[in-house]
Amino acid sequence: MVAGFVTLIADAALWHSWEERIGRLLLPVAFFLSYHYILGTSRLLYNNENIRRRSELQQREIAWLQEEQQRVADSRQQAQQQQENLLHTYEKLQEYIEGDRISDALALISQQEKILASSAVRPYTDSPILNAAISIYLRRAEVMGLTVAAKVNLPKELHTSEDELAVLISNLLENALKAAAETGRGGELSFILQHIDDQCVLEITNPCCTVLRLDKDGLPKTTRKGHGLGMMSLRNFLKRYHGYADFTQERGTVCVSLYWEDTPC
């Protein structure tokens, strides 16, 4: 409104026609309406973008839940198969003993000991859930033909949530094994988890033949639809524990280094 009156006196004329007065006064009104329209459109676009992101997040969560459901079903099937194999082993052992075939019985026992040793949860830490997560994936790496080098040093009392850390380790090792499998060759998988003063350090190095592309936050970009929950979990973990991540790639290997504060949240 002020701009409209200023324009009336800018030409030093004392009197203007009503048409000029109304026309100049309509300029700020038109500007206000245009500004209001642009602001409303921006809010609408912002809301639509939020709805789209929520929809993508829900789809990813659904996909993740479906994968977890499949993993649970596979675990149950494997447990049932192991039970059947164990019963079959007991029957064979009883048959050897009753038939006085002691050498065959000892050979069967030795074979079962090797199987148990290869599938046992190794005592990396005092946490059962962390031991399970680390043992399962490092054992899978060995089955894939990778040379595994592991170093774990954690205190008995850890302020970091063991559940959240186990999920993070599982996601990172899962991605590492997938990248190593795509190379079609062997290599070395290095896993380091240490506690230094009030800080934790996690470092994973694995073979990788694809180019690592990072986003503005220095985290790998998600290129496959329906995936990316691992990176979302990593972002939330780093934010919660005031940490940061460093992804590097050179000479066919990728190394991820994580640092976070192990202090009460």
PEWOBEL-V52579 format. One record per backbone hydrogen bond with DSSP energy under -0.5 kcal/mol. NH is the residue of the N-H (numbers start at 1). CO is the residue of the C=O. If there is no record, write none. Layout:
BEGIN
NH:CO + NH:CO
END
This chain:
BEGIN
5:1 + 6:2 + 7:3 + 8:4 + 9:5 + 9:6 + 10:6 + 12:9 + 21:17 + 22:18 + 23:19 + 24:20 + 25:21 + 26:22 + 27:23 + 27:24 + 28:24 + 29:25 + 30:26 + 31:27 + 32:28 + 33:29 + 34:30 + 35:31 + 36:32 + 37:33 + 38:34 + 39:35 + 40:36 + 41:37 + 42:38 + 43:39 + 44:40 + 45:41 + 46:42 + 47:43 + 48:44 + 49:45 + 50:46 + 51:47 + 52:48 + 53:49 + 54:50 + 55:51 + 56:52 + 57:53 + 58:54 + 59:55 + 60:56 + 61:57 + 62:58 + 63:59 + 64:60 + 65:61 + 66:62 + 67:63 + 68:64 + 69:65 + 70:66 + 71:67 + 72:68 + 73:69 + 74:70 + 75:71 + 76:72 + 77:73 + 78:74 + 79:75 + 80:76 + 81:77 + 82:78 + 83:79 + 84:80 + 85:81 + 86:82 + 87:83 + 88:84 + 89:85 + 90:86 + 91:87 + 92:88 + 93:89 + 94:90 + 95:91 + 96:92 + 97:93 + 98:94 + 99:95 + 100:97 + 101:96 + 102:100 + 105:101 + 106:102 + 107:103 + 108:104 + 109:105 + 110:106 + 111:107 + 112:108 + 113:109 + 114:110 + 115:111 + 116:112 + 117:113 + 118:114 + 119:115 + 120:116 + 122:120 + 124:122 + 128:126 + 131:127 + 132:128 + 133:129 + 134:130 + 135:131 + 136:132 + 137:133 + 138:134 + 139:135 + 140:136 + 141:137 + 142:138 + 143:139 + 144:140 + 145:142 + 146:141 + 147:187 + 148:146 + 149:189 + 151:191 + 153:193 + 158:156 + 165:161 + 166:162 + 167:163 + 168:164 + 169:165 + 170:166 + 171:167 + 172:168 + 173:169 + 174:170 + 175:171 + 176:172 + 177:173 + 178:174 + 179:175 + 180:176 + 181:177 + 182:178 + 183:179 + 183:180 + 184:180 + 184:181 + 185:180 + 187:145 + 189:147 + 190:188 + 190:205 + 191:149 + 192:203 + 193:151 + 194:201 + 195:153 + 196:194 + 196:199 + 197:195 + 199:196 + 200:260 + 201:194 + 202:258 + 203:192 + 204:256 + 205:190 + 206:254 + 208:252 + 213:211 + 214:212 + 215:219 + 218:215 + 221:213 + 223:221 + 227:224 + 232:228 + 233:229 + 234:230 + 235:231 + 236:232 + 237:233 + 238:234 + 239:235 + 240:236 + 241:237 + 242:239 + 243:238 + 244:259 + 246:257 + 248:255 + 250:253 + 253:250 + 254:206 + 255:248 + 256:204 + 257:246 + 258:202 + 259:244 + 260:200 + 261:241 + 262:198 + 262:260 + 263:261
END
